[in-house]
């Protein structure tokens, strides 16, 4: 959820004409991450949890691409901290997926 807050803050400075373009896509992808983790956790089975974790990880990958596009377009002056956060979350999600998959196999 901290990533969502940081991303909202970063995209608030984007040009107004991007409000319904890149800003909207980035915000939806960011919000999708914790939302899918929460939904998967609430499903009650490891298999369902993994499915939603994979969706969250896909949203992170989508957001990574969008952050890089925003940086290339000059909308983000320093995307490094956001990209670092995304990488850390990718690693954490991958680890959690691995643990949950082992739980399924047991």
C-alpha positions in Angstrom: 0.0 0.0 0.0 3.0 2.3 0.5 3.8 1.9 -3.2 0.3 3.0 -4.1 0.7 6.2 -2.0 4.1 6.9 -3.5 2.8 6.3 -7.0 -0.2 8.6 -6.5 2.1 11.3 -5.2 4.5 10.9 -8.2 1.7 10.9 -10.8 0.0 14.0 -9.3 2.7 16.1 -11.1 2.1 14.5 -14.5 0.6 16.7 -17.3 -3.1 17.2 -17.1 -3.6 15.6 -20.5 -2.3 12.3 -19.0 -5.0 12.1 -16.3 -7.0 9.6 -18.3 -4.0 7.9 -20.0 -0.8 6.9 -18.3 -1.8 8.2 -14.9 -5.0 6.2 -14.8 -3.3 3.0 -16.0 -0.5 3.4 -13.5 -2.8 4.0 -10.6 -5.0 1.1 -11.5 -2.0 -1.3 -11.8 -0.7 -0.1 -8.4 -4.0 -0.4 -6.6 -4.4 -3.9 -8.1 -1.4 -5.2 -6.3 -2.5 -5.0 -2.7 -6.1 -5.6 -3.7 -5.3 -8.9 -5.3 -3.1 -10.0 -2.4 -6.0 -9.2 0.0 -8.5 -11.0 -2.1 -6.4 -14.0 -2.5 -5.7 -14.2 1.3 -9.4 -14.0 1.9 -10.2 -16.9 -0.3 -9.1 -19.5 2.3 -7.0 -21.8 0.1 -3.4 -21.8 -0.8 -4.2 -22.5 -4.4 -6.5 -19.5 -4.7 -4.0 -17.4 -2.8 -1.3 -18.3 -5.3 -3.6 -17.5 -8.2 -4.2 -13.9 -6.9 -0.5 -13.5 -6.0 0.4 -14.2 -9.6 -2.1 -11.6 -10.7 -0.5 -9.1 -8.3 2.9 -10.0 -9.6 1.6 -9.4 -13.2 0.3 -6.0 -12.1 3.8 -5.1 -10.7 5.4 -6.0 -14.0 2.8 -3.8 -15.8 3.6 -1.0 -13.4 7.3 -1.4 -13.9 6.9 -0.9 -17.6 4.6 2.1 -17.1 7.1 3.7 -14.7 9.8 3.3 -17.3 7.6 4.8 -20.0 6.8 7.8 -17.7 10.5 8.3 -17.1 11.3 8.1 -20.8 8.6 10.7 -21.5 10.1 13.0 -18.9 7.1 12.8 -16.5 9.2 11.3 -13.7 12.5 12.9 -13.0 13.9 10.1 -10.9 12.1 6.8 -11.3 14.9 5.0 -9.4 13.1 4.8 -6.0 9.9 3.6 -7.5 11.7 1.0 -9.5 13.6 -0.1 -6.4 10.3 -0.5 -4.6 8.9 -2.5 -7.5 11.9 -4.8 -7.5 11.6 -5.4 -3.8 8.0 -6.2 -4.1 8.6 -8.6 -7.0 11.1 -10.5 -4.9 8.8 -10.6 -1.9 5.8 -11.8 -4.0 7.9 -14.4 -5.7 9.1 -15.7 -2.3 5.5 -15.8 -1.0 4.3 -17.6 -4.2 7.1 -20.2 -3.7 6.1 -20.8 0.0 2.4 -21.1 -0.9 3.2 -23.5 -3.8 5.1 -25.7 -1.4 2.1 -25.6 1.0 -0.1 -26.9 -1.9 2.3 -29.8 -2.6 2.4 -30.9 1.0 
